[in-house]
Amino acid sequence: MIRKVLFAITVLCGLWACKDDKVVFDAPVPGDAIAFEPASGGAIMRYTLPQNTDICGICAHYVDEQGEEVTIVGTAFADSVLLTGFHAPQEHVPVSITVLDNNNVESASIERTFSTLASAPYAFMDSIQVISTWGGVRIEASYTGTASGIVDVYRVGTNPFTKEIDTLYVTNFSITAGDMSNFLSIESEGDETTVVLRSEDGNGNFVRSVIFSGLTQFAIEQYPQEKLAISDPGGYSYEYEGEPDMAHGWFTAVGIQYLIDGDTKGTRCAEKRGEYGSDYYYTYVTNANACGSYVQLALEEPRVIGTVRVYASLYPYDAGDNFNMNYSDRLPNHVRILASNDPDLPMEEWDEIGEFYQNREGTAGNWTDAIPSFGFEGPTLDQVNEAEPVYAEAVCEVSETEYQYLRVVAVDHFSTWHMVGDNIADYVSYHELEVYVKAEE
């Protein structure tokens, strides 16, 4: 199968005639007028075509990594083309170069070679690690190249249909540049788990796979909410109880105490809607300028901290209230977990034991995307009860160190709206906190 990649301008060039007479080129363009530069997934061919001649374009003929014959055509109006079709880095790839006259007739060929760099889906897999952690695994990468392609995540387990050992699909994520840390809770059928990662290019073609075996999911359990005490040492929380009134923006039943009341979805808000409207939120909201704000949790006794979950309310927020119909941009995109056994230590002396981070500009896949859309009227109580809770999870380092005090720091919030409702005042809100600790044997 021969694939021809032709730019629109090339087609026009092929139809255009500088002269009425057909010219056949007996001699190609000199070899020193053509150079190659390795690029991600291919190479850049740079060329200089003679001026004021009948030469209309240049062709590069080669075989790509899949064994397919490829022709890339460049025009006299440009000075380079991209040769694609490779994933693993290559050296000395043969290429035949011809030039075209204005009647689309090719000259004799120049035989050259070029080298390529690894494509994004190939190179990304060199930077990736899967690490055992509390309640799942952490997928980490530090990739600095071009971002393209996706990675599918599988676990090795028993196929429920065939009853045979198989690779079972779990999820996927997009390849991104920069530091990445994704936590996954993966079902385990024994003491250890094997995870398989398979990268694909933008055309759905498999590129490369890596296997991580012997992974252990360290057991955790929820620390009882009734054994948690919460406080606001920095004075960030906006506190108001009582009947709705204009002086408080129709924004009532908010305070730090609602972060540990056991309502992970906004059920209490849904229950109140029929009687009072939607103004009773039973949630946590900060005052303005709250990036870097924190709340403090005290456990009854020191425990090894596994993860901390930050929940969103599923209940909608109407126009005119303090959320301005843009609740998602009040939710944190970056959370740090600090720990200490002395609550009076200065902030800089607390240990950082965990973190959660996603792009604040709201790239696809951020945790707020999981909040169901119930329409402007909002969900019924039954719909709230049936929906799954939505949360971000900050996973802590695996350690045997026990801590009694935690600070949950909202470093920043999402910023996806750039219109009325944009959270330029830096309010932060989330609905519930849960702490998970090392399970007792």
Secondary structure, DSSP 8 states (H G I E B T S, - for coil): -EEEE--HHHHHHHH--SSSS----SS---GGGEEEEEEBTEEEEEE---SSSSEEEEEEEEE-TTS-EEEEEEETT-SEEEEE---S--SSEEEEEEEEETT--B---EEEEE--B--HHHHGGGS-EEEEEBTEEEEEEEE-S----EEEEEEEEE-TTT-SEEEEEEEEEE--SEEEEEEE----SSS-EEEEEEEE-TTS-EEEEEEEEEE--B-EEE--GGGEEEE-TT--B--B-SS--GGGTT-EEE-GGGGGSS-SS-HHHHHHHHHH-S-EEEEEEB-SS-TTEEEEEEEEEEEEEEEEEEEE--S---TTSTTTT-GGGGSEEEEEEEEES-TTS-GGGSEEEEEEE--TT--TT-GGGGS----TT---HHHHHHS--EEEEEEE-----EEEEEEEEEEEE-----STT--TT---EE-EEEEEEE---
